[in-house]
Amino acid sequence: MSKRAIAPIILRQFQTEAVDALAGAMIDTVAKIKAAPARQGEITRRIGCALLEAPTASGKTVMLAATAERVSAGAPVVWFWFAPFKGVIDQTVSALRAAAPALRVRDPKTDRVAVGTRPGDVFVATWASVAASNKETRKMRVDDDELPALDSLVSQVRDAGMVLGAVVDEAHHSFKAGSQAFKFYKDVLRPDLLMLATATPDDSDVELLRRMLEIERFQRISISRDRVVEERLNKKSVKAVSFVAKGSNVNLLDLNEVALRKAVDQHLALKKALKAAGIAMVPLLLVQAASANWTPAKVRDLLVNQLAFAENSVGVHTADEPDPDVQALANDPQVEVLVFKMAVATGFDAPRASTLCALRAVQDKGFGLQVIGRIMRVHPALQKLHDLPAAFDTGYVFLGDAESQVGLQQAANQVRKLRNMIEVSTDRVEVYIASADENGEITVEDEKGQRLFVLTPPESAPQRNPVVESEGVRAYGSNEPTPLFELVDQVKASQNESDRRAAALVNSGGSSNLKVSAEKAYNYPARADVPLPKCLLTEKMPADTHVLVEALVKYIKFTADHLNMVRQHRAEVERRESDLFDEKLSRRGSEQAEISDLFAKQNAWQQLRVSEYIDPQDLAHRLLKKLERAIEDAGQDVPDQKILRRALNVILVRTPALCREALKRAMGECAELVEADDLPTVLTSDVELNVSPRNLYQRRPTGLNAWEEEFADWLDLQEERVQWWIRNVQNRGAANGWGVRIILPESGKGYYPDFIVCVSGRKKPGEIALLETKERIDSADSISKSRTVHRAYGKAIMVTYDKSMGRFIRIEYDAAMNRNKEVAVFLPDDLLMD
């Protein structure tokens, strides 16, 4: 901890008031402890513990330092000061030397000799450095040939008659019950005085801390943000800015990149305004990178290679890439941007910072407070201005995720709860000094030496036998815990509902489709009373998929609107801006933002993957050539290949139906209609099947769900229309199988409608109709199936079941709404529908 010349700090009015109250309480506590040393623990718990609550950048460290200096000037107090993190130790030491030059700062890592210790010595460390949880810190807790253990130092200082004081800065970060640090505090340090500081005054947390430390009541001092703003230590306004993309722009704009670019715009505008005002200060842009995607390396690359920042103007400080002197980095005017992940989000002092871009979610209130705290400070050069322009008195937090503002707003709300309050009193402890002379007279004086009264002993006093409480006799009012007996529920074993149903079916021998038999197989020949086609017609993809690609490209037409997108590099985004400390100042508006080449490419690739039969790379190459020809035909200059590829990506993202609609037409042209395998003349089953009169084999197949069972019953009742029906099946492993497949144009995959029905009077080959039963009619799968046409048999008729009415409802695709809808009760003549 090197000592260098540091300009002294002049306390502001609210800081002076806080120091006066804190120092008065601590000095009075020391006096009472000196007067009644045997009651030290009780006095400390009652009046010797203080809690300072104040916003970030209000100078909590300064106030605590000034208090320690004033207390040590009149009392033999040695201080142990705990900073929250290693990275802010130097910052703390600088504040101590500036605010309290009479204090002597010492480093317990290298200076633990008790000899020469004097009032006003301050040992500065972190909780982590005194926690005996790793090899390095354990060395400091053990005596060696060169230095005594820290525990020994504490004991020797106390034995020398010194009062021990502890200061815990940013107490809400690291002072936790159950930790090694807390064990050191309770078992070793056991301070006479305690001063805590926090910027998050949550009453429940304060109460938890009080109980944890077994304190009767805190000497509590709170400072409102308004007071800090009045003294020009906090910016008047802190605004959160987020962005929302809509429509196809969602797939063109990387909102993290948008936030970063807009944060840079804000930073440059502030830099220009400061220069115009003649203020010699270069603002600092803080960028909180993420661990994935928007990593520090990616952020730096964008700043340097696309946004023209000089290499040496962008600093990086992370746990993986730490800067040994990050505080100097923050103060270096050549550094305009500091990229971090978490390392400088806590306890880091950067008065130049007015803009922060968070590329990771800020959901936690504590972390949100630290984020706000980095940009709330007012630079000393601006504190002197009489009329501070709003541009210089506002901090900005740009968010890549509009939904990640929760932690920020919670933190701001917590800061707003701070009210000016000084609740300091030492009257709860009265110290009386009693002394006896050789005659047995007892004189009682107060702590100021004022005689209160004299007690004269009686001539004789009756001897009283001590009352001994018998062992096993309970004192009045004590509460012996009532034994807790575990209650064990006795639960009867019951058979699973499905097991009971199965048992009922087996026992009754009815209502099930199946009758188990010892025979190996049952053969059911096809009916002879109806015409039996040799085979059915099914669809399949063409063997040469290049034909499909060529057809798809043929059906894509690049319009004038598409050509207008060729040189488009910006898209509309909604800007949402809210003042974290004044909700009335929120506003929304539209702006233009840079299209992300990577986002456009990734999302365009999804549009190119229209079918598993088509190579996206091949399709992209063909479309690129077609776009180039379209630009030439329009009499426009063809851009270079990089811009052309970018243009195609934008077109595909902005018109996502372009490839899909062309694929539908291409499928209709290229999907092949072929004969399926021969229909089986005999149905073979391992179990005996129930009778089904209209079925081609006059037996109900297995594997039908509840709705399909109902529909099979319906078909069996249609003697006039239904000649025969079968369950459509996909014969896996066969080249085509005997079932009927429809190729879905959206993907090129095939699906098999549930039923194949031969309908008297239907004007299709073999009088065949295809039917599909559906429960979820609005799923993407259902919509695709309802609008797709089999090249021979037409659309598969889709129905859904109304269980309450016991009837089927016909479903049709509504092209205008791009959804399925219920049309009417399904009637036998609907089987004739084309």
N, C-alpha and C positions, 0 to 999 in steps of 0.2 A: 504494500500500500504506500506508494511513493507520495511524498508531500510536496505540493507545489503551491505557488501563490494563487489564491482564489479570492475573488471579490466578495466582501461580506454581504450578507443578505439583510435587507431591512424588512422587518415584519409588517404585513398589512394589518389593518384594524382588526379584522376578524381573527387573524392569527394571534395578535397580541392578547385579545380577550381570552382566547383558548389557552394560551401559555400561562397567563395570569391565573386562571382557574386551576389548570393542571398542576402548576408549580406550587400553588398555595396548598392544595390537597396533599401533594407528595411531601412537602416540607413539614406540614402538620403531622403527617403519618410518621415520619422519621422521629420527630420530637416525642411522640407518644411511645414509640418503640424504645427509644433511649430511656424514657422514664419508667417503662415497665417491660424490660426485656423478656421476662418470663412469659408474657402474654403476646409475644411477637406474632405468632401464627393467627391468633384471634384478631389482633389489630389489623393485620394485612388483609384478612378475609373481609373485614367490615369496611375499612376505609382506604386500603392501600392499593386498590386495583382500579385502573381508569381505562375507559374505552373512548377513543376518539373516532367519530364517524364523520367522514367528509368525502366529497367527490374526488375522483381522480384529478390530479393536477392542481389540487387546492393547497399543496405544500404540507401534507401530513408528516413527511420526514422532517421537514424544517421545523414544524411546531414541536414535534417530539424531541428533536435535538436541542432546541432553545429551552425547553422545559428541563431536560437533563442537565444542561449547563447551569441553569439558575438553581436547581436543587443542589447540585454538587458544590456550588459556591458557598453554601452555608451549612452543608452537612456532609459527613464522610461517606459518600455514596460512590460505589464502583458499578459500572453498568455493563451488562451483557446484551448486545444488540443483535437481533436476528432478522436478517433480510430474507425475503421469500425464495430468491433464486440466486445462484452463483453469478449469473450475468448482470445483476444489478448491484453487486458489492461495491465496485468502484464508484458507481453513481451515488450510493449511500454514503460512502466515505467523503466524496466531494461535497455533498449536502451538509454533512456533519461539520466539516471544516469551514464551510461558508457561513452556516447558521450558528455554530457554536465553537468559535476558535479556542475557547478556554478548555474544551474537552481534548483529551489526548487519545487518539485512535490507535488501537493495537490489534494485531492479527494473532489470534490464538493458535494458528497453525505453527507459527514460528516464535511466538513470544508468550510463554506461559510461566514466567518466573514471578513469584509473588513478591520477592524483595524489590523494593522501589515502587511498588504499586501505590497509587495515591488517589485521593478523591478526584473524580472527573475523568478517570480512565474509562475508555469504552472499548470492549472487546467485540469486534464485528465479525459475524459468521452467518452461515445459513443453518437451518435446522438439519439439513442433510449432513453437514460437516461435523455435527456433534452426535449424530445417531450411530450407535455402535452396530451397524448392520453390514459394513464392508471392511475390507482389510485396511484401506487407507485411513478411514476415520477411526478405526479401532486403535491405530497407533497413537492418535491424539488423546485417547482415553486411558493410556497405559504409561506409567513412569518408565523412562529410559535414562541412559547415561547423560544425555544432553539436556533434556527438559522434563519437568514433572508432568504428570497427567493433568488433563483439564479438570478432572474431578478433584485432584489435589490442590490445584490453584484455587478453586472455589472454596474448598475447606480452609485453606491458609488465609485467604482474604477475609473470610468470616471470622476466623479465630483472631485476626489482627484487630477486630473491633469495627470493621467496615460494614456498612449497610449495602446489601446487594440489591441492585435494581435490574429488572429485565424489560426490554423493549421488543415487542413483536410487531414488526411492520407488515402490512398486508396480511393480517392474522387469518383471514378467511381462506388463504391459499394452503398453508402447510401446518397449521397448529391443530392437529387432529388427535382426538383421544385414541389410545391403543397403539400409537406409533412409537418408535424408538425415541424420537425427539421429545414426545410428551413424557415418556418415562424418565428421560434425562431431567426435564423440567421439574417433575414431581419428586423424584428420588434424590437428585444431586443438587440442582441449582436452588430450589426452594427459596425464591427471592422474597425480600421484604417489601419491595415495590414492584408493581407491574403496570406497564402502559401498553395497551393494544391499539392498533389503528386498522381501520377497515373502510373500504369504499362501498361495501354492500351491507347496509344495516338492516338485514332481515331480522325482525323481532324474534322469530322462532330460533334462528341461528344464534342470536345473542343469548337467549335463554339457555340454549343447549351448552353454549360456551361457559356461561355462569355456573351451571350445575357441574359441568365437567371439571372446572377449577375449584369447585366447592366455595365459591364466593357468595357472600350474603347479598351484596349489591354493588354494581359498578358505579364509580364516579363517571358519569356519562356526559360527554360533550358532543353535540351534533352541529354541523355547519351546513346550511342549505346551499344548493347550487347557485341560487340567485346572488348570495353574498359573494361567491367566488367570481361570478360573471361581473358583478359591479366593480370588483378590484382588478378586472382585466386578466385574470388567470385562466378562466374558461371562456371558450368561444360562446357567443350568444346562441348560436344555432348549430345543430348537427342534423344533417339530412341524410336519409337513406334513399338510395336511388336503385330501382330495379327495372327490368324490362320484360315485356310479354309479347311474344310473336303469335300471330293468328293465321289461320288458313295454311296455305302451302309454305308461308314464310317460316313456319315452325321447323321445316326440314331444310331451310336454307341458312338460317341464322344460328350460330353457336352463341347462346346468350352469355356465356362466360367471356368469349372474345368481344362481344358487344360491350359488356360491362368494362372490360379492360381498355378498349379503345376510347370509350366515353370518359373513363377516369383519366386517361392521358390527355384528352381534350380539356378537361377541367383543370388539370395540373398546368398545362401550357397556358391556358387563359389566365390563371392566377399568376404565373410567372411573368407574363407580359404586363399585367396590371401593376404588379409590384415594381417592376422596372420603370413603368411610366410614372409611378408615384414617387420615384426617387428613393425607394427603400432598398437598402443593400442586403437583400435576403433572397436566397434561392430556395423555393419551396421543395419539400420532399414528398414524393409519391410512394406510399407503402402498398405492396402487392402481396397478399397472402395466397400463396400457391397451394395446390392440392398434392396429395401423395400419388395420385394417378391422373391420367389425362392432362390436366393443366398443371404440370410439374414445374418446379423452378427453372429447369433447363428449357422447357417449351416457352415459358413466359419470357425468359431472357432472349430467346431466339426471335420472338415476335417484336420485342422492344427494339432490338438492335438491327435486325435484318429487314423489318417492314416499317417500323415507326421511327427509324433514323436516330435512335439514341446512340451516343458514343459508347464504345466498349467500357471505358473507365467511369461512365456516369451511371452504370447499373451495378449495384452491389447485391450480393447474395449471402444470406446468413441462415443456415439450417443446421439441424443436428448432424446431417451427413456432410455438410459443407460449411462448417462454422468459420466465422471471421473472428480472429483473436481479439480484435478491438472494434467490436460492432458499434460501441458508443461513439468512437471517433469517426467511424464510417457515417453515422447518422448526422454528425456535426460538420462533415466535410462538404463545403458548398459545391465541389465538383461532382458529388454523387447526387443525382436527381431522383433515382429510383432505388428502393431497397426491397428486394424480394425475400420473403421468408415463408415458413410454414406455420410453426407455432412458437419458435424461439423468441421472437420479439413481440409476441402478442401480450406478454405479461410483464409488468413492472419496467417497461422500457421507456426512457424519456427521450422524445424526439420533437421538440417545439417547432421545428420547421415543417412538420407533417400537418397537412390540412386535408389531404385526400387519401383514402384507402380503398383498395379494390379487393373484395373477398371472393375468391374463386372456390371456396368451400363453404358448406352450410354453417350458419351461425345459429344453432338451435339452443345452445346452453346459455342461461342468463349470465353466469360468471364469465364465460368466454366473451359473451356479447359486451359486457362491461369493459373488459380489457381492450376489445376492438375499438369501442367508442373512446376509451381513455387515451388511445394513441393519437387521436386527432383533436381532442378537446383543448389541449394546451394552447396558450397564446404566446407567440414568440416575443422575447423581450423587446425586439425592435418595434413591435406593433403595440406593446403595452403602453408606450409613451405617447402614442398619437391621441390627440384630443378628441377628434371625431373619427372613429374607426369605421371605414366603409363596410357595408354588409358582406362584400366579397372577401374581405380579409377577416371577418368575424364569423365565418361559417365553415364548418367541417363537412366533408362529404364521404359517405360510405357507399360505394358502388357494389351491388350484389349480382352475381351471375345467376342466382336462383331466387326468383321472386318469393318463393315460399320459405326461404331460409332466414327471414327477417325476425322470426319469433324471438330468438335470444336477444337481439338488439333492442326490440321494443320492451321486453321484460326488464332488461338492464336499465333502460332509460326510465321506465316507470319506477324502478327501485331508487334511482338517484333522485327522482322528483319527490319521493317520500321524505327525503331529508328535510328537517325543519331546524331552524336555529334554536338550540336548547343547551343550557348549562345546568346540569343537575349534579352539583358538587357540594358535599357536606361532610365534615369530620366530627360533627356534634354527637354522632351516635356512639363515640368512644370517649368516656371520661376517665382520666388517670388521677388517682389519689395516692399520695405517698405517706405511709405510716412509719413512725419511728418510736422506739421505746427507750426510756432512760433507765438508770440503775434502780429506781424505785418502782418500776413497772408501769409508769404512766405512758400511755400511747398518744402521740400527737399525730393528727391527720391534716395533711396539707394538699392543696391542688397542685397541678403540674407547674403553676407559676410561682409556687412557694408561699401562697397565701394560706395561713393557718385557718382551718375550718372548725375543729373542735379537739378537746383533749379527753381521753378516757382514763379514769382513775380506777385501779383495781380494787375490788371489795376486800375487806379484811380477811374473810375466808369464803371459800367457794365450795359448795357440795360436790363431792366426787361422783361423777356419773359413769356408770358402766357403759361401755360401747355396746351398741345394739348389733348383734350378729344375726344376719339373716340365715335361717336354716337352709341347708342345702336341699334343693328340690322344692322349696316353697316359692311360688311365683309371686312376684311383686304386683301390687295392685295396678291395674291399667295396662299391664303387659299383654301383648297379643301373641299367643302361641299359634303358629300356623296350623290350620285344620288339615289333617291328612287328605291327600288327593288320591282318590281311588279311580283307577282306570275302569271305564265302563265298556264292556265288550258286547257288541250286538250279536245276538244269535240269529243268523240268517239261514233259513231253510234252503236247501239246494233245490232249485227248480229247473225244469228242462227249458232250453231255449225255445222261443216262440216258433222259430222255423223248424226246430226238431219236432215240436208237437204237431205242426201241420203235416210234416212228412209222415209222422207216425199215423196220423188220422187217415191220410190218403192210402197208406199201405194197408191199414186195418180194414178200411171200408171197401177197398178195391175199386172205388169209383172216382169220379170227377177228375182224375188224372188222365192225360193223353196216353200214358204208357201202361202196359200190363207186362210185368216181368215174367219171363218164361225160361225154362231150362233149355229150350231149343236155341240153336246158334244163330239162325237167321230166318227172316220172313220175306218172301218174294211176292210183290204185288204188280201184276201186269197192267199195262196201260189199257184204258177203256177201248173197246172195239166199236162203241156206238157213236163215236165222234171222229171227225177226220184228224189224223195225227200227222203233223208235218214231220218230215225227215229231220229237219234242223231249223233253228231260228237264226235271225240275222243279228250280228253284233258289230260293234265298232272297235277299231284299234288305230294306233298311231301309225303314220307311214314309216316304212323301213328306212327311207332316206330322209333324215330330219332337215337336211339342207333345203329341201323343197318347202318345208314349213317355215323356215327362217326367211326364205325369199318371198313367200306369200305374205308373211307378217310385214316385212319392210315395204312391200308393194302397197299395202293398205294404210301405211302411215303417210299422212300429208302434212308438210310443214306450212302453216298458214302465215299471213302477214303478222298476226299477233306473236307467233313463235319467232319470227325473224326480228321483231322488236326486242326480244329478250336476249339477242346474241351479245350485245355489249352492255347488258344490264349487270351492274356490280353492287347495287345497293337495294335494300328492301325496307319496307315500312315496319316499324316496331313501336309499341306503346311504351312510353316512359312514365313510370310511377314514382313520384317523389313525395316523401313525407318527412315532416320535421319531427324528430324523435321526442322533442320536449314540448311541442305545441301541435297537437293533432289538427287544429283548425287551419294550419298552413299547408296541408297536403294538396297535391294537384296531379293531374294526368294530362298527357299530350302525346302527339304522334311525332316521331322523328324517323330519319333515314339511317340505316345502319349497314355496315359492310357485310356483304354475303361471304360466308365461310366457304372457301373452296373445298376444304375437307368434308364439311357437313354436306355440301351439295353433291360431292362425289359419292359419299357413303349412301346417301338416300336415293340418288339416281341409280346406283347399283341395285338397290332393291326393286326398282321399277324394271330393270333389265332382266331380272330373274323371274320372268313370267311363267316359265315352264321348265320342268326338269329335263325336257328334251331339247332345250335350246341353250347353247353356250352364251352367257352374258357378254363375254369378251367379243365373240364373233358378231353378236347383234349390235354391240356398241360400235364396232368398226364399220359395219354396213350403214348404220344410221348416221355416223359421222360423214361418210361419203355422200349420203343423200342430202344431209343438211348443207354440205358445201355446194352441191349442185343447185339446191334451192336458193342459196344466197347469190350464186352467179346468175341464175335465171331471173332474179329480181333486180339485176343490174347493180348490185352492191359489191363493195370490196370484201374479199374473203379474208378474215383475220388469220393470224398465225395459228398453228395447231393447238397451242396451249389455250388460247382464248376460245377457239372452236370447241375444244373438249369441255371447257368450262360452260360454254353456251349450251351445249347439248345436255349437260347435267342440270342446268337451270330449267331448261324446257321440260325435261322429264319429270322434275320435281314439281314444277308448277302445273303440269297437266298429267297427273298420275294415271288417268284412264287411257292415255294415248296408246301405249303398248298393249294394254289389256283388251281394248276394243278391237285393235288390229288383230290380236291373237284369236279372238272369237271368230272373226271373219276368215282368218287363215285356217283355223281348225275346221270350220264348216266346209272349206274348200279341200283341205288335205286329209282330214280324218277318213280312213278307209272303212267301207262297209263290207264285211266278209261273213261267210257262213260260219256259224259256231259248230262245235262238234255235234254229232248226232244226239238227238234226244234219247234218253234211256227208254227202252221198251218195257223194262221191268224195274220197279223200285224195290231195292233191297234194304232191309232194316234189321238191326240186331234185336229190336224189341217189337212186340205186337203193337200196331198203330190203330187208333180209333177210326171209325168210319167217317168219311167226308164225301157226300154224294156227288158234288160237282167237281171235285178234284180229279185231275187226269188219271190218277191211280186209285181214286176213291178211298184214299186214306189221308188223314191229317198228319203232316210231317212234324217232326220234333223240332225244338229250338225256337218256337214262336214265342214272342213276348205277349203280355196281356192284351195290348191293342191289336196285335196281329192275330191273336186268337179270335178276338171280337170280329175283326174284318173277315177272317176265314168263315166264321159263322154267317156273316152277311152275304158273302159270295155263294155259299151253299144254298141260300134261300132264293137266289135269282135264277129260277129255272128258265124263264123266257129269254133272258139276255146272255147269261153265262153258259157257254158250251162246256168249257173246262178251265181250270186254273192250276197253277203250280207255284211253288215258292221259288223265286229266282235265287240262284246260288252262284257264288264265285268258286270255280273249281281250281284251287291253287295247285300249281305244279303242271297243269295242262297248258298246252299252247294257247288255246282259246277257251276251252271248257264249253259246256252246252248252254250256259246262262247268257243273258243279254246284258251287255255293257254299254254305257253311254259315256263318251269322252267329254269331260268338263273343259270348256274352252279356256277357263281362267288359268288352268294349270297343266292341262294335257293328261291329267289322271282320269281313270275310269271309275264309275260307280255302278252298282247293280241295284236297280229298283226292287222293292220288296216282293212284288207279285207280277207274274205274267198271266194274262187273262185272255182267253179266246172269246170274243164278244160277237154275238150274232148281229150282222148288219154293219159292223165297223169297217170303214173304207180304208183299210191299211192291209199290207201284205199279211195273209193268213188270218185276217181279222183280229190281229194281236193288239192288245193295249197293255201298257206298263203302268203299275200303280206303286206309290210310295206313301207309307204312313209316317206322320211326323208329330212329335210332341212339341218341340221347340221350332216353331215355324219361322222365327225371325233371326235365326242364326245365319251367319255367312254361308255355311254349308247348305242350309235349307234354301236360301235365296238362289244360290248357284244352281241347285238341282231343279228348282221350279221353273227356271227360265231357259233351261238347256233342252234342245230338241234332238231326239234320236233321228237319224237320217232316214230310217224306214218307218218307224212306228210312232213318230211324233213325240211330243212332250210326255214325260211320265206324269200321270194324273196324281196330284198330291192331296191327301186327306188328313184330317186330324179328328180325334175322337172326343165328343162331348159326353163325358161319363155320367154327368148328372141327368142328361136327357136320354142317354142310351142311343146316340145316333152319331153318324159321321158327318163332318163339315168339309165342303170342298174349299181348297186353297188355291189362289191364283197370285201370280206375280204382278205387282203394280209398278210399271216402268217409271212413271212420273215420280213416285215416292221411293223407288228403289227398295221396296220391301214387299213381303208377302202379306196377304190379307185374307180373312175368312169371307167367302162369297155367299154360300147358301148351303142348305142341307144337301148332302150327297144322295142323288137319286139313281136308279138303275140306268136311265137313259143318258146320264152323264158319262157312262162308259163309252158312248159313241163320239165324245168330244175329240176334235182333232188336236 
